Amino acid sequence: MEEKLTKRESELMDVIYKLGEASAADVETQLPNAPSNAAIRTLLGILVDKGHLKFEKRGRRFIYKPTVARQKAGRSALSDAVTTFFDGSLSQAVAGLLSGKSDKISIHELNELEQLIADAKRREEGNK
């Protein structure tokens, strides 16, 4: 099982997901307020140890790639957040996301949410 990420580790993963693959130098150029190159290499090693990254050697450089697709990793992190902050209640999590933000949600996004809910209801009814 993959271990959870620290804030800085999440920042590195975000860069690598955006680039698809990256060296320590690539990550360093993409991070605002980047730590030293040595610190980045250490963090990349930790992410390898945690199972979030794999690497290959190309010449003198190590190139890092995610081990899990971004969407799958996001679902896992979101599931953890729902469990931790909303007692496992998806409806409470969605309500929390929507409260105070409703003026920023487009009609298109609301329609997508309605469709996702309708699809989930059909799947649930099919499982009964």
N, CA, C and O of each residue as an XYZ file, in Angstrom:
512
protein
N       0.842     -1.183      0.000
C       0.000      0.000      0.000
C       0.887      1.247      0.000
O       1.896      1.314      0.703
N       0.487      2.224     -0.801
C       1.264      3.450     -0.882
C       1.048      4.313      0.352
O      -0.064      4.413      0.871
N       2.113      4.926      0.807
C       2.029      5.817      1.957
C       1.561      7.197      1.522
O       1.736      7.603      0.373
N       0.955      7.913      2.482
C       0.471      9.261      2.210
C       1.636     10.208      1.965
O       2.769      9.948      2.368
N       1.326     11.312      1.293
C       2.350     12.271      0.916
C       2.342     13.495      1.817
O       1.294     13.927      2.296
N       3.527     14.042      2.038
C       3.637     15.335      2.708
C       3.291     16.414      1.678
O       3.138     16.126      0.491
N       3.171     17.646      2.143
C       2.859     18.754      1.232
C       3.940     18.899      0.163
O       3.623     19.042     -1.018
N       5.182     18.864      0.552
C       6.282     19.021     -0.414
C       6.313     17.834     -1.384
O       6.537     18.017     -2.580
N       6.091     16.625     -0.875
C       6.049     15.457     -1.757
C       4.918     15.593     -2.771
O       5.080     15.232     -3.937
N       3.783     16.110     -2.333
C       2.657     16.334     -3.246
C       3.027     17.333     -4.333
O       2.640     17.168     -5.490
N       3.776     18.368     -3.964
C       4.219     19.358     -4.949
C       5.118     18.708     -6.005
O       4.990     18.997     -7.195
N       6.017     17.841     -5.574
C       6.886     17.149     -6.518
C       6.075     16.238     -7.434
O       6.305     16.194     -8.643
N       5.132     15.518     -6.853
C       4.285     14.628     -7.656
C       3.489     15.430     -8.677
O       3.325     14.990     -9.815
N       2.997     16.595     -8.285
C       2.238     17.436     -9.204
C       3.092     17.805    -10.414
O       2.624     17.743    -11.551
N       4.332     18.183    -10.171
C       5.245     18.536    -11.264
C       5.458     17.332    -12.172
O       5.403     17.456    -13.396
N       5.699     16.177    -11.583
C       5.981     14.988    -12.395
C       4.741     14.561    -13.180
O       4.857     14.143    -14.332
N       3.559     14.660    -12.574
C       2.342     14.358    -13.326
C       2.177     15.314    -14.503
O       1.807     14.892    -15.599
N       2.448     16.587    -14.283
C       2.311     17.568    -15.369
C       3.298     17.297    -16.495
O       2.949     17.421    -17.668
N       4.529     16.926    -16.148
C       5.560     16.690    -17.155
C       5.506     15.281    -17.734
O       6.021     15.045    -18.827
N       4.901     14.354    -17.029
C       4.865     12.958    -17.462
C       6.039     12.161    -16.934
O       5.880     11.014    -16.517
N       7.211     12.759    -16.951
C       8.432     12.207    -16.372
C       9.377     13.373    -16.155
O       9.268     14.404    -16.819
N      10.305     13.208    -15.225
C      11.176     14.339    -14.918
C      12.419     13.893    -14.177
O      12.414     12.894    -13.457
N      13.484     14.655    -14.368
C      14.704     14.498    -13.572
C      14.599     15.434    -12.370
O      13.678     16.246    -12.290
N      15.533     15.322    -11.446
C      15.559     16.231    -10.293
C      15.698     17.679    -10.763
O      15.065     18.577    -10.207
N      16.519     17.905    -11.778
C      16.699     19.259    -12.309
C      15.409     19.792    -12.923
O      15.083     20.969    -12.767
N      14.675     18.925    -13.624
C      13.387     19.334    -14.195
C      12.421     19.763    -13.097
O      11.745     20.785    -13.213
N      12.365     18.977    -12.041
C      11.483     19.290    -10.919
C      11.889     20.624    -10.301
O      11.042     21.464    -10.001
N      13.182     20.806    -10.115
C      13.688     22.027     -9.485
C      13.260     23.276    -10.262
O      12.896     24.285     -9.657
N      13.302     23.215    -11.594
C      12.938     24.387    -12.389
C      11.444     24.672    -12.356
O      11.023     25.793    -12.642
N      10.650     23.685    -12.014
C       9.191     23.844    -12.021
C       8.606     24.233    -10.664
O       7.461     24.678    -10.584
N       9.384     24.068     -9.607
C       8.869     24.332     -8.258
C       9.098     25.774     -7.828
O      10.223     26.268     -7.897
N       8.048     26.450     -7.388
C       8.278     27.752     -6.774
C       8.941     27.530     -5.416
O       8.601     26.575     -4.718
N       9.851     28.366     -5.042
C      10.568     28.222     -3.768
C      11.171     26.826     -3.619
O      11.048     26.194     -2.570
N      11.814     26.363     -4.666
C      12.366     25.013     -4.669
C      13.463     24.855     -3.627
O      14.269     25.760     -3.415
N      13.484     23.693     -2.979
C      14.617     23.399     -2.098
C      15.847     23.106     -2.958
O      15.776     23.176     -4.185
N      16.942     22.788     -2.339
C      18.163     22.487     -3.092
C      17.963     21.241     -3.949
O      17.064     20.434     -3.709
N      18.827     21.108     -4.953
C      18.763     19.938     -5.820
C      18.956     18.666     -5.001
O      18.309     17.653     -5.269
N      19.840     18.711     -4.005
C      20.065     17.535     -3.153
C      18.799     17.181     -2.376
O      18.475     16.003     -2.224
N      18.085     18.188     -1.885
C      16.838     17.935     -1.155
C      15.789     17.339     -2.083
O      15.039     16.444     -1.693
N      15.742     17.837     -3.307
C      14.784     17.289     -4.280
C      15.115     15.835     -4.570
O      14.216     14.994     -4.616
N      16.389     15.527     -4.765
C      16.788     14.133     -5.024
C      16.416     13.244     -3.840
O      15.976     12.109     -4.028
N      16.589     13.749     -2.633
C      16.211     12.983     -1.436
C      14.710     12.730     -1.423
O      14.269     11.612     -1.160
N      13.923     13.768     -1.707
C      12.465     13.615     -1.735
C      12.020     12.651     -2.834
O      11.096     11.862     -2.635
N      12.672     12.714     -3.980
C      12.343     11.774     -5.058
C      12.633     10.342     -4.619
O      11.860      9.432     -4.920
N      13.736     10.137     -3.913
C      14.048      8.807     -3.375
C      12.999      8.333     -2.383
O      12.632      7.158     -2.369
N      12.522      9.245     -1.561
C      11.463      8.901     -0.603
C      10.196      8.505     -1.353
O       9.524      7.545     -0.978
N       9.870      9.246     -2.413
C       8.677      8.921     -3.204
C       8.809      7.568     -3.900
O       7.817      6.862     -4.080
N      10.027      7.208     -4.290
C      10.274      5.872     -4.833
C      10.034      4.833     -3.730
O       9.348      3.836     -3.953
N      10.595      5.067     -2.549
C      10.441      4.141     -1.425
C       8.975      3.978     -1.020
O       8.553      2.892     -0.625
N       8.208      5.053     -1.121
C       6.784      5.004     -0.771
C       5.932      4.362     -1.868
O       4.750      4.085     -1.664
N       6.535      4.131     -3.017
C       5.803      3.467     -4.096
C       5.082      4.402     -5.050
O       4.296      3.941     -5.878
N       5.326      5.698     -4.959
C       4.649      6.658     -5.832
C       5.389      6.896     -7.140
O       4.784      7.284     -8.139
N       6.701      6.664     -7.133
C       7.516      6.878     -8.324
C       8.361      5.650     -8.626
O       8.673      4.850     -7.743
N       8.719      5.524     -9.893
C       9.751      4.580    -10.331
C      10.751      5.405    -11.122
O      10.466      6.546    -11.486
N      11.902      4.848    -11.385
C      12.911      5.614    -12.117
C      13.682      4.725    -13.051
O      13.718      3.503    -12.904
N      14.304      5.377    -14.025
C      15.246      4.695    -14.912
C      16.435      5.625    -15.103
O      16.306      6.847    -15.030
N      17.573      5.034    -15.344
C      18.780      5.834    -15.543
C      18.957      6.072    -17.035
O      18.942      5.137    -17.835
N      19.125      7.342    -17.392
C      19.403      7.732    -18.780
C      20.697      8.530    -18.761
O      20.731      9.691    -18.353
N      21.742      7.885    -19.207
C      23.057      8.536    -19.121
C      23.405      8.734    -17.660
O      23.440      7.780    -16.883
N      23.662      9.983    -17.293
C      24.018     10.285    -15.900
C      22.809     10.728    -15.090
O      22.930     10.995    -13.894
N      21.648     10.809    -15.725
C      20.448     11.325    -15.044
C      19.488     10.199    -14.677
O      19.392      9.186    -15.370
N      18.794     10.403    -13.589
C      17.700      9.522    -13.209
C      16.411     10.215    -13.617
O      16.193     11.381    -13.285
N      15.560      9.501    -14.335
C      14.282     10.027    -14.794
C      13.181      9.327    -14.005
O      13.116      8.098    -13.963
N      12.321     10.121    -13.384
C      11.276      9.618    -12.504
C       9.924      9.671    -13.199
O       9.609     10.624    -13.912
N       9.129      8.623    -12.977
C       7.782      8.526    -13.543
C       6.834      8.055    -12.445
O       7.235      7.294    -11.565
N       5.576      8.503    -12.491
C       4.596      8.028    -11.500
C       4.319      6.537    -11.695
O       4.362      6.033    -12.817
N       4.040      5.851    -10.618
C       3.682      4.431    -10.703
C       2.184      4.240    -10.880
O       1.736      3.165    -11.280
N       1.412      5.272    -10.586
C      -0.043      5.204    -10.657
C      -0.540      6.394    -11.467
O      -0.016      7.500    -11.338
N      -1.545      6.170    -12.296
C      -2.131      7.266    -13.074
C      -2.655      8.342    -12.129
O      -3.128      8.044    -11.032
N      -2.566      9.575    -12.560
C      -2.962     10.713    -11.726
C      -4.405     10.585    -11.228
O      -4.687     10.869    -10.064
N      -5.303     10.164    -12.095
C      -6.712     10.062    -11.700
C      -6.895      9.021    -10.591
O      -7.649      9.249     -9.645
N      -6.217      7.895    -10.704
C      -6.326      6.861     -9.671
C      -5.732      7.356     -8.359
O      -6.304      7.126     -7.293
N      -4.596      8.028     -8.429
C      -3.975      8.582     -7.224
C      -4.891      9.630     -6.594
O      -5.019      9.700     -5.372
N      -5.521     10.435     -7.433
C      -6.446     11.451     -6.938
C      -7.648     10.841     -6.237
O      -8.080     11.326     -5.191
N      -8.189      9.770     -6.818
C      -9.328      9.086     -6.176
C      -8.934      8.541     -4.813
O      -9.710      8.620     -3.861
N      -7.736      7.992     -4.716
C      -7.264      7.455     -3.447
C      -7.108      8.566     -2.411
O      -7.524      8.414     -1.262
N      -6.508      9.681     -2.820
C      -6.325     10.811     -1.897
C      -7.676     11.392     -1.482
O      -7.878     11.747     -0.320
N      -8.591     11.485     -2.434
C      -9.922     12.012     -2.127
C     -10.663     11.088     -1.166
O     -11.337     11.550     -0.246
N     -10.536      9.797     -1.382
C     -11.161      8.828     -0.481
C     -10.622      8.976      0.932
O     -11.380      8.919      1.900
N      -9.316      9.167      1.051
C      -8.707      9.392      2.369
C      -9.250     10.663      3.011
O      -9.534     10.684      4.209
N      -9.395     11.729      2.212
C      -9.905     12.998      2.745
C     -11.356     12.851      3.200
O     -11.732     13.386      4.243
N     -12.160     12.142      2.439
C     -13.563     11.929      2.816
C     -13.629     11.162      4.133
O     -14.427     11.493      5.010
N     -12.804     10.156      4.266
C     -12.775      9.368      5.499
C     -12.304     10.211      6.678
O     -12.905     10.169      7.752
N     -11.235     10.972      6.482
C     -10.633     11.746      7.565
C     -11.474     12.932      7.993
O     -11.669     13.148      9.189
N     -11.973     13.699      7.048
C     -12.616     14.968      7.379
C     -14.140     14.947      7.359
O     -14.778     15.854      7.894
N     -14.731     13.920      6.746
C     -16.188     13.886      6.615
C     -16.789     12.573      7.101
O     -17.869     12.184      6.657
N     -16.100     11.889      8.007
C     -16.580     10.625      8.580
C     -17.018      9.630      7.515
O     -17.944      8.849      7.732
N     -16.349      9.661      6.359
C     -16.656      8.714      5.296
C     -17.891      9.062      4.489
O     -18.289      8.285      3.622
N     -18.507     10.199      4.744
C     -19.740     10.582      4.058
C     -19.430     11.388      2.797
O     -18.946     12.518      2.865
N     -19.716     10.787      1.659
C     -19.499     11.464      0.390
C     -20.412     12.681      0.264
O     -19.996     13.720     -0.248
N     -21.649     12.556      0.727
C     -22.576     13.691      0.617
C     -22.096     14.874      1.458
O     -22.222     16.023      1.035
N     -21.545     14.604      2.649
C     -20.998     15.696      3.462
C     -19.788     16.337      2.780
O     -19.605     17.552      2.850
N     -18.974     15.529      2.129
C     -17.800     16.055      1.434
C     -18.226     16.954      0.272
O     -17.684     18.045      0.096
N     -19.187     16.498     -0.511
C     -19.664     17.303     -1.637
C     -20.313     18.581     -1.126
O     -20.098     19.657     -1.684
N     -21.110     18.464     -0.064
C     -21.728     19.657      0.520
C     -20.647     20.633      0.988
O     -20.784     21.844      0.811
N     -19.588     20.115      1.577
C     -18.492     20.964      2.019
C     -17.806     21.666      0.858
O     -17.427     22.832      0.962
N     -17.650     20.950     -0.245
C     -17.029     21.550     -1.424
C     -17.930     22.603     -2.066
O     -17.447     23.612     -2.579
N     -19.228     22.363     -2.036
C     -20.164     23.271     -2.700
C     -20.518     24.490     -1.863
O     -20.830     25.547     -2.412
N     -20.474     24.357     -0.551
C     -20.883     25.482      0.292
C     -19.901     26.631      0.149
O     -18.688     26.444      0.243
N     -20.434     27.812     -0.077
C     -19.594     28.985     -0.211
C     -18.897     29.101     -1.547
O     -18.219     30.094     -1.810
N     -19.055     28.102     -2.392
C     -18.383     28.117     -3.684
C     -19.394     28.068     -4.826
O     -19.005     28.040     -5.994
N     -20.677     28.058     -4.503
C     -21.695     27.836     -5.521
C     -21.663     28.876     -6.634
O     -22.070     28.584     -7.759
N     -21.184     30.089     -6.341
C     -21.121     31.107     -7.379
C     -20.000     30.833     -8.389
O     -19.958     31.462     -9.447
N     -19.101     29.910     -8.075
C     -17.991     29.604     -8.969
C     -18.222     28.313     -9.755
O     -17.382     27.923    -10.565
N     -19.343     27.655     -9.523
C     -19.624     26.392    -10.211
C     -20.419     26.696    -11.469
O     -21.467     27.340    -11.414
N     -19.919     26.233    -12.587
C     -20.594     26.502    -13.858
C     -21.787     25.569    -14.036
O     -21.872     24.517    -13.403
N     -22.685     25.966    -14.891
C     -23.833     25.128    -15.237
C     -23.330     23.800    -15.800
O     -23.890     22.742    -15.514
N     -22.278     23.866    -16.595
C     -21.697     22.641    -17.176
C     -21.250     21.674    -16.072
O     -21.524     20.476    -16.148
N     -20.564     22.192    -15.050
C     -20.112     21.343    -13.946
C     -21.303     20.773    -13.177
O     -21.296     19.603    -12.792
N     -22.317     21.594    -12.956
C     -23.520     21.103    -12.254
C     -24.200     20.006    -13.063
O     -24.663     19.016    -12.495
N     -24.266     20.171    -14.376
C     -24.851     19.129    -15.229
C     -24.031     17.845    -15.168
O     -24.588     16.748    -15.138
N     -22.716     17.982    -15.149
C     -21.854     16.798    -15.027
C     -22.099     16.083    -13.706
O     -22.174     14.855    -13.664
N     -22.225     16.854    -12.621
C     -22.510     16.252    -11.317
C     -23.848     15.530    -11.325
O     -23.961     14.424    -10.796
N     -24.861     16.149    -11.921
C     -26.176     15.495    -12.018
C     -26.068     14.174    -12.768
O     -26.661     13.175    -12.360
N     -25.309     14.166    -13.866
C     -25.150     12.943    -14.653
C     -24.406     11.867    -13.859
O     -24.773     10.693    -13.912
N     -23.378     12.258    -13.133
C     -22.636     11.295    -12.308
C     -23.538     10.691    -11.227
O     -23.470      9.494    -10.950
N     -24.368     11.519    -10.630
C     -25.293     11.028     -9.599
C     -26.313     10.071    -10.219
O     -26.598      9.017     -9.650
N     -26.862     10.428    -11.377
C     -27.825      9.558    -12.056
C     -27.184      8.220    -12.417
O     -27.800      7.168    -12.247
N     -25.951      8.259    -12.912
C     -25.239      7.020    -13.249
C     -25.016      6.159    -12.001
O     -25.198      4.942    -12.046
N     -24.624      6.790    -10.889
C     -24.394      6.053     -9.639
C     -25.684      5.426     -9.136
O     -25.676      4.301     -8.635
N     -26.795      6.149     -9.267
C     -28.095      5.592     -8.842
C     -28.446      4.363     -9.675
O     -28.895      3.352     -9.135
N     -28.242      4.448    -10.986
C     -28.542      3.293    -11.856
C     -27.668      2.095    -11.491
O     -28.150      0.963    -11.448
N     -26.381      2.344    -11.227
C     -25.500      1.236    -10.836
C     -25.959      0.616     -9.524
O     -25.991     -0.606     -9.386
N     -26.315      1.466     -8.558
C     -26.748      0.974     -7.255
C     -28.052      0.175     -7.378
O     -28.199     -0.881     -6.762
N     -28.971      0.673     -8.156
C     -30.242     -0.046     -8.360
C     -30.003     -1.373     -9.075
O     -30.712     -2.345     -8.814
N     -29.022     -1.431     -9.965
C     -28.685     -2.657    -10.657
C     -28.040     -3.679     -9.750
O     -28.063     -4.871    -10.058
N     -27.461     -3.249     -8.633
C     -26.817     -4.165     -7.686
C     -27.779     -4.741     -6.677
O     -27.399     -5.601     -5.881
N     -29.017     -4.286     -6.693
C     -30.000     -4.776     -5.693
C     -30.687     -6.022     -6.167
O     -31.536     -6.566     -5.460
